[in-house]
Amino acid sequence: MTEFQVLIGILTTARAYPWMSQHDFDYMLLEGYIHFLKNQLSEIKAVDPYAIKFAQAFPSRSPLSMRDFKHLTNLIKVSALFHFAQRPLVIRKIKPETAAEDPAANEKKEIEERYIMVTRHDYDFIMALWNNIQETTETSAPGHIIKFYHEAVEDAAKEKQEFTIEDLTEKWNSRAEDKKSSDAIRRWTAFLCSIGYLTSRPDPNDKRRQLFKTIHANQKSRNYTNLQFSSIFTLETLKAWLKEAEQIFAHNSLSLKESLISERETSIEELYNRHFLSETCPHANISPSTSEASLIEKSPKVDENGKINKLRNFKTVYWSDGYYGWHTCAVCGYTKLTSWQAENFKDEKVWLCEDCKEAWEKQQAGDA
């Protein structure tokens, strides 16, 4: 069944049974949260201390790159605002210069502005999403042609250094539900040549045929590149940003707090260690590659028996408000977005991912 048939099936089902497509409880919760965000954050903006470093690291080689940069930076800010309860708060207080002679008047006229700080979590999450569309965006190639390249062309290149249209047609039709003629495959192959993914030459044994060959990744002529952004998140950059921000105006002062819902002040070092330091701030791989993106770090898998034994060590599992983020699961070893915590019989607390939490619940129900 193709994706279009699936879509048509969903649409017709909704028309046949309209009550099935009404808003469910989860939808209402999300809708309520968005309304809450609009009300609570109407006068609060996002601030990104690493925006300049990110701009310097981002490849600005074409109008498409500039368009992507704008979209990415906007999405990163939206991610921070959406997770405002887990993001640091920057408070900026401004004293009017004209009231400098009267300290009492200064206090009354003091203006306070609040900003949600973008963290490494937001960069990691958005860059991992961008990984899924980066290649199609930077090459202007349709998604089905990029899929054809990775699933058929690369597979053919593993078997032969040079291959023909017939080879590619056979490769594609052997695995794809939507079979294609050799003429369609020829058009796709011509497009891949035009964007610098393939080269071609006449077959010396048959001048009517073309032989194709893949171009090595670092020889591709377009702007598709592997990006490394991890190096921009340094404590020195964060301190330099804070110093520069405090010096913009003479009567300008900044303070840092844990979050919008916490009044506890935090130091720049503590903030960095919690939200930007890679060793203590688990994050997804934000170095896009030509393969499918993953929103979790690759970690050694635990065998099923080992997983079961680990789950039996927990006496309780619960959700920890205010700590939703990237955490390494104590059972499977993967780093995922979660806020589930478990306690063992020694009262030690560890993080659990959603999947292992559900496995623990099933195990408890089975034991009962």
TORROLO-848255 format. One record per atom (N, C-alpha, C): x, y, z; residue in three letters. Coordinates in steps of 0.05 Angstrom, whole numbers, plus 32768, in hexadecimal, padded with zeros to 4 digits. Atoms other than C-alpha are relative to their C-alpha. Example, Ala and Ser with C-alpha at 12.3 -4.5 7.8 and 13.67 -1.06 7.14 Angstrom:
BEGIN
80127FE88000ALA 80F67FA6809CALA 801280188000ALA 7FF07FE87FFFSER 81117FEB808FSER 7FF18016800ESER 
END
This chain:
BEGIN
80117FE88000MET 800080008000MET 801280198000MET 7FF07FE88002THR 801D80447FECTHR 7FF780148014THR 80077FEB7FECGLU 801E80828018GLU 7FE7800F7FF7GLU 80187FF2800APHE 7FE880A17FEBPHE 7FE77FF08007PHE 801780127FF9GLN 7FBA80657FF6GLN 7FFA8002801EGLN 80047FFD7FE3VAL 7FC5806B8041VAL 7FF2801B8006VAL 800C7FE57FFBLEU 7FB480B6803FLEU 7FE380007FF7LEU 801B8001800AILE 7F7580A98015ILE 7FEF7FF08014ILE 800F80107FECGLY 7F6080738047GLY 7FF9800F8019GLY 80057FF07FE8ILE 7F6780A38082ILE 7FEA80157FFBILE 80147FEC8006LEU 7F3E80D9805FLEU 7FE57FF47FFDLEU 801A800C8004THR 7F0680AB804BTHR 7FF57FF4801ATHR 8009800A7FE6THR 7F03808B8090THR 7FF580178011THR 80097FE97FF1ALA 7EFC80D080AFALA 7FE4800A7FF6ALA 801A7FF8800AARG 7EC180DF8081ARG 7FEB7FEB8006ARG 801380157FFAALA 7EA0809C808DALA 7FF97FFF801EALA 800480017FE3TYR 7EA9809F80D9TYR 800A801A800CTYR 7FF67FE67FF7PRO 7EAF80EA80EBPRO 80068001801EPRO 7FFB7FFF7FE3TRP 7EAB80DC8136TRP 801B7FF48008TRP 7FE6800C7FFBMET 7EEC80B48131MET 801680157FFEMET 7FEB7FEC8005SER 7F1280F3811BSER 7FFD80188012SER 80037FE97FEDGLN 7EFA81208154GLN 801980018012GLN 7FE87FFB7FEFHIS 7F2E813D8183HIS 80007FED8018HIS 7FFD80127FE9ASP 7F47810A81B5ASP 800C800F8017ASP 7FF77FF37FE7PHE 7F60811881FBPHE 801D800B7FFDPHE 7FE57FF68004ASP 7FA9811E81E6ASP 800180197FEFASP 80027FE88011TYR 7F96815081B0TYR 7FF780188011TYR 800A7FEA7FEFMET 7F70817A81E3MET 8015800A8013MET 7FEA7FF87FEFLEU 7FAC81798212LEU 801480117FF2LEU 7FED7FF18010LEU 7FDA819181DBLEU 7FF5801C7FF9LEU 800D7FE68007GLU 7FA881C781C6GLU 800080128018GLU 80007FF07FE8GLY 7FA281DE820EGLY 801C800B8007GLY 7FE47FF77FFATYR 7FEE81E18216TYR 800880167FEDTYR 7FF97FEB8013ILE 7FF5820B81D7ILE 7FF2801B8008ILE 800E7FE87FF7HIS 7FC0823C81F1HIS 800E800B8019HIS 7FF17FF77FE8PHE 7FE6823E8233PHE 801A800E7FF8PHE 7FE77FF38009LEU 8027824E820FLEU 7FFA801C7FF5LEU 80067FE6800BLYS 8006828781E9LYS 7FFB80158016LYS 80067FEE7FEAASN 7FED82A6822BASN 801980068011ASN 7FE97FFD7FEEGLN 802C829A8254GLN 8018800D7FF3GLN 7FE87FF6800DLEU 806082AC8220LEU 7FFB80177FEDLEU 80067FE98012SER 803E82E781FFSER 801480168002SER 7FED7FEA7FFCGLU 80728317821CGLU 801C7FF58004GLU 7FE5800D7FFCILE 80AD82E6821FILE 800B7FF77FE5ILE 7FF380078019LYS 80DE82DC81E6LYS 80167FEB8006LYS 7FEA80137FFDALA 811582A981D9ALA 801A800E7FFAALA 7FE57FF58005VAL 815F82BA81DCVAL 80137FE87FFCVAL 7FEE80158008ASP 8196829081BCASP 801D80098003ASP 7FE47FF77FFCPRO 81DD829B81D8PRO 80137FF77FEAPRO 7FEE800C8014TYR 81FB827081A1TYR 7FF880067FE3TYR 800B7FFA801BALA 81D6828F8166ALA 801680097FECALA 7FEA7FF68012ILE 821482B2814AILE 80137FEA7FF8ILE 7FEE80178005LYS 824082748150LYS 7FF27FED7FECLYS 800E80128011PHE 820A824A812FPHE 7FFF800B7FE3PHE 80017FF4801BALA 8204827C80F5ALA 801C7FFD7FF2ALA 7FE58003800CGLN 8250827980EBGLN 80067FE47FF7GLN 7FFB801C8007ALA 824F822D80E9ALA 7FEE7FF67FEAALA 801480098014PHE 8212822780BBPHE 800A80077FE4PHE 7FF67FFB801BPRO 822482208071PRO 7FED80127FF0PRO 80117FEC800ESER 8208825F804FSER 800B80037FE3SER 7FF58000801BARG 8218824E8007ARG 7FEC80067FEAARG 80147FFC8014SER 81D682597FE4SER 7FE7800C800DSER 80197FF67FF5PRO 8191827A7FECPRO 7FF17FEA8010PRO 800D80167FF1LEU 817782358002LEU 800B7FFD801CLEU 7FF480027FE5SER 81A98233803BSER 7FF780168012SER 800A7FE97FF0MET 819382788053MET 7FE37FFB8009MET 801C80067FF9ARG 814A82628050ARG 7FFF7FEB8017ARG 7FFF80157FECASP 815A82238079ASP 8009800B801BASP 7FF57FF47FE7PHE 8182824C80ACPHE 7FEA800F800FPHE 80167FF07FF3LYS 8147827A80B9LYS 7FEB7FED800CLYS 801480137FF6HIS 8117823F80C1HIS 800B7FF28019HIS 7FF5800F7FEALEU 8146821980EFLEU 800280118019LEU 7FFE7FEF7FE9THR 81548254811DTHR 7FE58006800CTHR 801B7FFC7FF6ASN 810982628123ASN 7FF67FE7800FASN 800980197FF3LEU 80FB82198133LEU 800E7FFB801BLEU 7FF180047FE8ILE 813282178167ILE 7FF480128017ILE 800D7FEE7FECLYS 81128253818BLYS 7FE57FF68008LYS 801B800B7FF9VAL 80CD82338187VAL 80037FE88012VAL 7FFB80167FEFSER 80EA81F481A6SER 80058009801DSER 7FF97FF67FE6ALA 8106821C81E0ALA 7FE6800B800EALA 80187FF57FF4LEU 80C4824181EBLEU 7FEC7FEA8007LEU 801280167FFBPHE 809C820081E7PHE 80087FF18019PHE 7FF6800E7FE9HIS 80C881E2821DHIS 800980148016HIS 7FF87FEB7FEEPHE 80CA82218247PHE 80057FF8801DPHE 7FFD80097FE4ALA 80C381FB8289ALA 801B7FF38005ALA 7FE5800D7FFDGLN 810681D8827CGLN 801780117FF6GLN 7FEC7FEE800BARG 812B82148260ARG 800880168013ARG 7FF77FEA7FEFPRO 815582498284PRO 7FF2801A7FF9PRO 800D7FE68003LEU 8138828E828ELEU 801480178002LEU 7FEF7FE97FFFVAL 815E82CE827EVAL 7FEF80188007VAL 800F7FE87FF8ILE 8144830C82A3ILE 801180187FFBILE 7FF17FE78006ARG 815A83508288ARG 7FF18017800DARG 800B7FE97FF3LYS 814E838D82B3LYS 800D801A7FF5LYS 7FF77FE7800CILE 815483D38295ILE 7FF780178010ILE 80067FE77FF1LYS 8158841482BCLYS 800180187FEDLYS 80007FE88012PRO 814584548296PRO 801780138008PRO 7FEA7FEF7FFAGLU 818284818290GLU 7FF8801B800BGLU 80097FE67FF8THR 815984C0829CTHR 7FFA8001801ETHR 800780007FE3ALA 814984AA82E4ALA 80187FF98011ALA 7FE880087FF1ALA 8191849F82F9ALA 80048010801AALA 7FFC7FF07FE8GLU 818F84D8832CGLU 7FEE7FF78017GLU 801380087FEBASP 815584B98352ASP 7FFE7FE28001ASP 8001801E7FFEPRO 816084708367PRO 7FE47FF58004PRO 801B80097FFBALA 8119846A8380ALA 7FF07FFF7FE6ALA 800E7FFF8019ALA 80FE847F833DALA 800A7FEA7FEDALA 7FF480158011ASN 812D844D831CASN 7FF27FE58005ASN 800D80197FF9GLU 810D84138342GLU 7FE47FFE7FF5GLU 801C80008009LYS 80C78428832FLYS 7FFF7FFD7FE1LYS 80018000801DLYS 80D8843182E5LYS 80107FE97FF4LYS 7FF08016800AGLU 810483F482DFGLU 7FEF7FED7FEFGLU 800E80118012ILE 80F083C982A4ILE 800D7FE48001ILE 7FF6801B7FFFGLU 80F6837D82A7GLU 7FF67FF17FE7GLU 800680118018GLU 80F983508269GLU 80097FE38006GLU 7FFA801C7FFBARG 80F98304826AARG 80047FF17FE5ARG 7FF9800F8018TYR 811882D58237TYR 80047FE28007TYR 7FFB801D7FFDILE 811682898231ILE 801A7FFA7FF0ILE 7FE68005800DMET 815D82718220MET 7FFF7FE67FF0MET 7FFC80178011VAL 8168824181E6VAL 80177FEF800BVAL 7FEB80127FF6THR 8190820481FCTHR 80097FED7FEBTHR 7FF580148012ARG 81B781CC81DCARG 7FEA7FEC7FF9ARG 801680128005HIS 817981A081E2HIS 7FF180097FE7HIS 800F7FF68017ASP 815581CD81B0ASP 800F7FFE7FE6ASP 7FF080038018TYR 818E81CD817FTYR 80007FE27FF7TYR 7FFE801C8006ASP 819481818183ASP 7FE67FF67FF3ASP 801A80098009PHE 814A81758179PHE 7FFA800A7FE4PHE 80077FF5801AILE 814081A4813EILE 80147FF77FEAILE 7FED80098014MET 81818190811BMET 7FFC7FE37FF9MET 8006801C8007ALA 816E81478120ALA 7FE87FFE7FEEALA 80177FFF8012LEU 812B815780FFLEU 800980097FE4LEU 7FF67FF5801ATRP 814F817F80C9TRP 800F7FEC7FF0TRP 7FF18016800DASN 817A814380BBASN 7FEF7FF07FECASN 801280108011ASN 813D8121809CASN 7FFB800E7FE5ASN 80077FF18019ILE 813481588067ILE 8018800F7FF5ILE 7FE97FF08008GLN 817A81758061GLN 80087FFA7FE3GLN 7FF78008801AGLU 818D814E8023GLU 7FEE800A7FEAGLU 80137FF78014THR 814D815D7FFDTHR 8000801E7FFETHR 80007FE38000THR 815281A68011THR 8018800C7FF2THR 7FE77FF4800BGLU 819A81B37FFEGLU 80057FF87FE3GLU 7FFC8009801CTHR 8197818C7FBCTHR 7FE880077FEETHR 801A7FFB800ESER 814F81A17FA8SER 7FF67FE77FF3SER 80098019800BALA 814481587F9AALA 7FE67FF6800DALA 8018800B7FF4PRO 80FF81397FA4PRO 80077FE88012PRO 7FFB80157FEDGLY 80FB81087FDDGLY 80027FE47FF4GLY 8000801B800BHIS 80EC80CC7FB1HIS 801A7FFA7FF0HIS 7FE68004800EILE 812C80D77F88ILE 80177FFB8014ILE 7FEC80057FEBILE 815680DC7FC7ILE 7FFD7FE3800BILE 8005801B7FF7LYS 8135809C7FDFLYS 800B7FEB7FECLYS 7FF680128015PHE 8145807B7F9CPHE 801F7FFF8000PHE 7FE280007FFFTYR 818E80907FA2TYR 800A7FEF8017TYR 7FF5800E7FE9HIS 819880747FE8HIS 7FF87FE28000HIS 8009801B7FFFGLU 816F80347FDEGLU 80087FEF7FE8GLU 7FFA80108019ALA 817F80207F96ALA 801C80067FF6ALA 7FE77FF9800CVAL 81BB80477F7CVAL 80187FF78012VAL 7FEA80077FEEGLU 81E7803E7FBAGLU 80037FE28002GLU 7FFF801E7FFEASP 81D57FF47FBDASP 800D7FF57FE7ASP 7FF380098019ALA 81E87FEB7F73ALA 801D80068000ALA 7FE47FF88000ALA 822980107F7FALA 80117FEE8011ALA 7FF180137FEFLYS 823C7FDD7FB5LYS 80087FE77FF0LYS 7FFC80188010GLU 82387FA67F81GLU 801180057FE7GLU 7FF27FF98018LYS 82547FC97F44LYS 800B801D8002LYS 7FF57FE58000GLN 828280057F3BGLN 7FF080127FEDGLN 80117FF28013GLU 825980197EFEGLU 7FE77FEF7FFAGLU 8019800F8004PHE 821180067EEFPHE 7FEF800E7FEBPHE 80117FF68016THR 81DA80107EBBTHR 7FE48007800BTHR 801C7FFA7FFAILE 819280287EBAILE 7FF27FE68007ILE 800D80197FFBGLU 817D7FE07EB7GLU 80067FF5801CGLU 7FF880097FE5ASP 81A47FD07EF7ASP 7FEF800F8015ASP 800E7FEF7FECLEU 8183800B7F1CLEU 7FE27FFA8000LEU 801D80078002THR 813D7FF97F02THR 7FFA7FE6800FTHR 800480197FF2GLU 81457FB27F1BGLU 80038003801EGLU 7FFC7FFB7FE3LYS 815F7FCA7F5FLYS 7FE8800D800CLYS 80177FF27FF5TRP 81257FFA7F69TRP 7FE77FEF8001TRP 801880108002ASN 80EE7FCC7F52ASN 80007FE78011ASN 7FFE80187FEFSER 81087F927F7CSER 7FF88006801DSER 80067FF97FE4ARG 80F97FB87FBDARG 7FE980148003ARG 80157FEB7FFEALA 80C77FF07FADALA 7FE57FF57FF8ALA 801C80088007GLU 807C7FE67FADGLU 7FF7800F7FE6GLU 80077FF08017ASP 8075801E7F79ASP 80157FFB7FEAASP 7FED80078015LYS 80987FFE7F3DLYS 800280167FEBLYS 7FFB7FEB8014LYS 80B7802C7F09LYS 800C7FF47FE7LYS 7FF580098019SER 80C880257EC0SER 801D800A7FFDSER 7FE47FF78004SER 810F802D7EA6SER 8001801D7FF7SER 80007FE48008ASP 80FB80707E88ASP 7FFE80128019ASP 80027FF17FE7ALA 80E7808A7ECEALA 801B7FFF800FALA 7FE680027FF2ILE 812880707EECILE 801580107FF1ILE 7FED7FF0800FARG 814E80917EB3ARG 7FFE801E8006ARG 80047FE37FF9ARG 812F80D57EC4ARG 800B8005801CARG 7FF57FFC7FE5TRP 814080CC7F0ETRP 801E80007FFFTRP 7FE380028002THR 818780B87EFCTHR 800C801A7FF4THR 7FF77FE7800DALA 818E80F57ECFALA 800080178014ALA 80027FEB7FEBPHE 817881217F09PHE 80177FFE8014PHE 7FEA80047FEELEU 81AB81027F37LEU 801B80087FF4LEU 7FE87FF6800DCYS 81E181117F04CYS 8001801E8000CYS 80017FE38002SER 81CA81597EFFSER 8007800D801BSER 7FFA7FF47FE6ILE 81D281647F4AILE 801A7FF5800CILE 7FE580087FF8GLY 821681427F4EGLY 80017FE78011GLY 7FFF80197FF1TYR 820480FF7F6CTYR 800B7FE97FF0TYR 7FF780158012LEU 821580D57F2FLEU 800F800C7FE9LEU 7FF37FFA801ATHR 824380D87EF2THR 7FF97FEA7FEDTHR 800780148014SER 823780B57EB1SER 801480027FE9SER 7FEF80018018ARG 825E809F7E73ARG 7FF57FEB7FEEARG 800B80148012PRO 824D80787E35PRO 800D7FE48005PRO 7FF6801C7FFDASP 8254802C7E3AASP 80127FFA7FE8ASP 7FEE80058017PRO 8291801A7E10PRO 7FF77FE77FF0PRO 800A8018800EASN 826F7FD87DFEASN 7FE580047FF2ASN 801A7FF9800CASP 822D7FF87DEBASP 7FFB801D8002ASP 80027FE27FFFLYS 822B80427DD9LYS 7FE4800A8005LYS 801B7FF77FFAARG 81E080437DE1ARG 7FFA8001801EARG 800580017FE3ARG 81E680377E2CARG 80148013800EARG 7FF07FF07FEEGLN 820280627E64GLN 80087FF08019GLN 7FF6800C7FE6LEU 822C804A7E9FLEU 800080168015LEU 80027FEC7FEAPHE 8220806E7EE1PHE 80127FF88017PHE 7FEF80047FE9LYS 824C80767F1DLYS 7FFA80158015LYS 80057FED7FEBTHR 824080957F61THR 801880128005THR 7FEB7FED7FF8ILE 826880D27F76ILE 80037FFF801EILE 7FFA80027FE3HIS 828A80CE7FBAHIS 7FF38017800EHIS 800F7FEC7FF1ALA 826680F57FF0ALA 800E801B8000ALA 7FF27FE77FFEASN 829D812A7FF7ASN 8007800C7FE5ASN 7FFC7FF5801AGLN 829F81347FABGLN 7FE6800B7FF3GLN 801A7FF7800BLYS 825581467FA2LYS 8001801E7FFBLYS 7FFD7FE48009SER 824D81887F7ESER 7FED8013800ESER 80137FEE7FF3ARG 821281A37FA6ARG 80088007801CARG 7FF97FF67FE6ASN 820E81C17FEBASN 7FFB7FED8017ASN 800680137FEBTYR 81FA81828011TYR 801A7FFA8010TYR 7FE880037FF0THR 822C817F804ATHR 7FFA7FF4801BTHR 800380097FE5ASN 8237815D808DASN 800980168013ASN 7FFA7FE97FEFLEU 8235819180C4LEU 80067FF7801CLEU 7FF980057FE4GLN 825581918109GLN 7FFB801A800FGLN 80077FE97FF0PHE 823681C1813APHE 80077FFD801EPHE 7FFB80057FE4SER 824B81A2817CSER 80158012800CSER 7FEA7FF07FF6SER 828981CD8181SER 7FF8801C8008SER 80077FE47FFBILE 8263820E8186ILE 7FF78004801EILE 800A7FFE7FE5PHE 824881FE81CCPHE 801680008015PHE 7FEB7FFD7FEDTHR 8280821881F8THR 7FF880138016THR 80057FEE7FEALEU 827F8239823CLEU 800A801C7FFALEU 7FF47FE58007GLU 82AB82728222GLU 7FEC80107FEFGLU 80137FF28011THR 8277828381EDTHR 7FE8800A8010THR 80177FF87FF0LEU 823F82848220LEU 800780178012LEU 7FF77FE97FEFLYS 826782B1824FLYS 800380197FF0LYS 7FFC7FE88011ALA 827982E08216ALA 7FE5800C7FF8ALA 801B7FF68007TRP 823082E58202TRP 7FF4800F8018TRP 800B7FF37FE8LEU 821B82F6824ALEU 800E801B8005LEU 7FF17FE87FFCLYS 8252832A8250LYS 7FF880167FECLYS 80077FED8015GLU 8240834B820EGLU 7FE3800A8005GLU 801C7FF87FFBALA 81F5834B8220ALA 7FFE80148016ALA 80017FED7FE9GLU 8203836F8262GLU 800C801B7FF9GLU 7FF27FE78007GLN 822D83A48240GLN 7FF180107FEAGLN 800E7FF28015ILE 81FA83B8820BILE 7FF6801B8009ILE 80097FE67FF5PHE 81DC83EE8237PHE 800C8004801BPHE 7FF37FFA7FE7ALA 81F984118273ALA 7FEE7FF88018ALA 801380077FEAHIS 81BA8405829EHIS 7FF27FE67FFAHIS 800B801A8008ASN 81B083BE8287ASN 800D7FEA8011ASN 7FF680167FF0SER 81B7838082B5SER 7FF17FE77FF9SER 800C801A8006LEU 81AB833682A8LEU 80047FED8017LEU 7FFE80157FECSER 819D82FD82D8SER 7FF67FE67FF3SER 8008801A800BLEU 819482B382CBLEU 7FF17FF08015LEU 800F80117FEELYS 8160828582EALYS 7FFC7FE57FF4LYS 8003801C800AGLU 8153823A82E5GLU 7FEB7FFE7FEAGLU 801580018014SER 8112824382BFSER 7FEB80148007SER 80157FED7FFCLEU 80D3826C82B9LEU 7FEF7FF98019LEU 801080087FEAILE 80B2824382F0ILE 80117FFD801AILE 7FEF80017FE9SER 80ED82468320SER 800D801B8005SER 7FF47FE67FFAGLU 810782838344GLU 801E7FFE8008GLU 7FE480037FF8ARG 814B82658354ARG 8013800A7FEBARG 7FEB7FF68013GLU 8185828B8335GLU 80157FEB7FFCGLU 7FEC80138007THR 81BB82648313THR 8018800F7FF4THR 7FE77FF4800BSER 8203827382FESER 80037FF87FE3SER 7FFC8006801CILE 821B827382B6ILE 800D7FE57FFDILE 7FF3801A8001GLU 8247823682C5GLU 7FEB7FE98005GLU 801480147FFAGLU 820D820F82E4GLU 7FED7FFC7FE8GLU 801280018016LEU 81E0822182AALEU 800D7FF17FE8LEU 7FF2800D8016TYR 8214820B8277TYR 80037FE28005TYR 7FFC801C7FFAASN 822281C9829AASN 7FE67FF07FFDASN 8019800E8002ARG 81D881B8829BARG 7FF47FFF7FE4ARG 800E7FFD801AHIS 81C281CF8256HIS 80117FFF7FE7HIS 7FEF7FFE8018PHE 81FE81D18228PHE 80187FEC8000PHE 7FE980117FFFLEU 823681A38240LEU 7FF87FE47FF7LEU 8008801A800CSER 823481638217SER 80017FE98013SER 7FFD80177FEEGLU 824C8135824EGLU 7FE97FFE8013GLU 801680017FEDTHR 82128148827CTHR 7FE680077FF3THR 80187FF8800ECYS 81E0815E8248CYS 7FFC7FED7FE8CYS 800380138016PRO 81CE8120821EPRO 7FF0800D7FE9PRO 800C7FF48017HIS 81BB813381D8HIS 80017FEE7FE8HIS 800080108019ALA 81AC81178193ALA 801880087FEFALA 7FEB7FFA8013ASN 81E08114815DASN 7FF780167FEDASN 80087FEA8011ILE 81DB81578139ILE 801380037FE9ILE 7FEF7FFF8017SER 820D81468103SER 7FF27FF07FEASER 8010800E8014PRO 81DF813680C8PRO 80127FEF7FEDPRO 7FF280118013SER 81F580FD809ASER 7FED7FF97FEASER 801080078017THR 81DC80E0805ATHR 7FEC7FE98007THR 801280157FF7SER 81B980A88081SER 7FE9800C800FSER 80187FF77FF2GLU 817780AD80A6GLU 8008800B801BGLU 7FFA7FF47FE7ALA 817880DB80E2ALA 7FF57FF08017ALA 800A800D7FE8SER 816F80C18128SER 7FFF80148016SER 80037FED7FEALEU 815580E88164LEU 800B7FF5801ALEU 7FF4800B7FE8ILE 817A80BC8195ILE 801D7FFA7FFBILE 7FE480078002GLU 81C380B081A2GLU 80027FE27FFDGLU 7FFB801D8002LYS 81DF806D818ELYS 800F7FF68018LYS 7FF4800C7FE8SER 81EF804481CBSER 7FFE7FE27FFESER 8001801D8002PRO 81FC7FFB81D6PRO 7FE57FF58009PRO 801A800B7FF9LYS 81BC7FD381D7LYS 80047FEB8017LYS 800080147FEAVAL 81AB7FA88214VAL 7FEF7FE97FF7VAL 801080178008ASP 81947F618207ASP 7FE77FFE8010ASP 801B80007FF3GLU 814D7F50821AGLU 80017FF5801DGLU 7FFE800B7FE5ASN 81607F268257ASN 800C80148013ASN 7FF47FEB7FF0GLY 818D7F5D8271GLY 7FED80168006GLY 80147FEB7FFDLYS 81557F8F8267LYS 7FEB7FF88015LYS 8014800A7FEDILE 81237F64828EILE 800C8000801CILE 7FF480017FE5ASN 81547F5B82C8ASN 8003801C800BASN 7FFD7FE47FF6LYS 81617FA682CCLYS 7FE6800B8009LYS 801A7FF57FF9LEU 81177FB682CCLEU 7FF67FF5801BLEU 8009800C7FE7ARG 810C7F878307ARG 800C800E8019ARG 7FF37FF27FEAASN 813A7FB28331ASN 7FF2801A8009ASN 800E7FE77FFAPHE 81097FED8331PHE 7FE77FFB8010PHE 801880027FF0LYS 80D47FF58366LYS 7FEB80147FF8LYS 80147FEC8009THR 80B380338349THR 800B80107FE9THR 7FF97FEF8017VAL 80B2805D830AVAL 7FEC80188000VAL 80127FE97FFFTYR 809780A48306TYR 800B80167FEDTYR 7FF97FE98011TRP 809780E382DBTRP 800A80178010TRP 7FF47FEA7FF1SER 80C4811C82F2SER 7FFB801B7FF1SER 80077FE6800CASP 80A6816082E1ASP 801980138000ASP 7FEB7FEC8001GLY 80D8819582CAGLY 801B7FF57FF7GLY 7FE6800C8008TYR 810E816482B3TYR 7FFE7FF27FE5TYR 8003800D801BTYR 80F58150826DTYR 801780097FEETYR 7FE97FFA8011GLY 8131814C823FGLY 800E7FE67FF8GLY 7FF08017800ATRP 8167811E8223TRP 800D7FF28018TRP 7FF5800F7FEAHIS 817880E88256HIS 80077FE47FF7HIS 7FF8801C8008THR 819C80A58250THR 7FF07FEC8011THR 801080157FF3CYS 816E806B8261CYS 80137FEC800ECYS 7FEF80137FF1ALA 818C803F8298ALA 7FFC7FE37FF8ALA 8005801C8008VAL 816E80018278VAL 800A7FFA7FE4VAL 7FF88007801CCYS 81778003822CCYS 8019800E7FF8CYS 7FE77FF38006GLY 81B18034822CGLY 7FFD80167FEBGLY 80047FEB8013TYR 8192806381F8TYR 7FFB801B800DTYR 80057FE57FF7THR 818F80AE8201THR 7FE7800A7FF1THR 80197FF7800CLYS 814880C781F5LYS 7FF480178010LYS 800F7FEC7FF2LEU 811980FF8207LEU 7FED7FF28014LEU 8010800D7FEBTHR 80F980EA8249THR 800180108019THR 7FFF7FF67FE5SER 80E880FF828FSER 7FF87FEB8014SER 800780167FEETRP 80D980BA82ACTRP 80197FF98011TRP 7FEB80097FEDGLN 810280A782E9GLN 7FF77FE7800EGLN 800680197FF1ALA 81078065830DALA 80117FFF8019ALA 7FF280037FE7GLU 811C80548354GLU 80047FE28005GLU 7FFB801C7FF9ASN 813D80128367ASN 7FFD7FFC801EASN 800580067FE4PHE 813A7FF083AAPHE 8016800B8013PHE 7FED7FF17FF0LYS 8177801783C1LYS 7FFA801E8000LYS 80097FE48002ASP 8150805883B5ASP 801180117FEDASP 7FF07FF18014GLU 817E806B837BGLU 7FEE80067FE8GLU 80117FF78015LYS 815E80938343LYS 800F7FFF7FE5LYS 7FF58002801BVAL 816B808782F8VAL 7FEB80097FECVAL 80137FF88015TRP 814C809D82B6TRP 7FF77FE87FF1TRP 800C80158011LEU 811E8071828CLEU 7FF4800D7FE7LEU 800D7FF68018CYS 8108807B8244CYS 7FE37FF68001CYS 801D80078001GLU 80BE80748231GLU 7FFC7FE27FFBGLU 8003801D8007ASP 80C8802E8213ASP 80057FEF8018ASP 7FF980117FE9CYS 80EA80128251CYS 7FEC80048017CYS 80157FFB7FECLYS 80B68033827ELYS 7FE87FEE7FFBLYS 801780118007GLU 807F800E8258GLU 80077FE38005GLU 7FF8801C7FFBALA 80A77FCD825CALA 80007FFA801EALA 800180047FE3TRP 80AD7FD682A8TRP 7FE37FFD8009TRP 801C80027FF9GLU 80627FE182ADGLU 7FF47FE57FF9GLU 800A801B8009LYS 80547FA18285LYS 800B7FEA8012LYS 7FF480137FEFGLN 80857F7C82B0GLN 7FF27FFF801BGLN 800D7FFF7FE6GLN 80637F9482F0GLN 7FE47FF37FFEGLN 801B800C8004ALA 801E7F8082D4ALA 80027FE27FFEALA 7FFC801D8002GLY 80397F3B82C3GLY 80077FF3801AGLY 7FF9800B7FE5ASP 80587F318308ASP 7FE87FFF8012ASP 80177FFE7FEEALA 80177F468329ALA 7FEC7FE97FF9ALA 
END
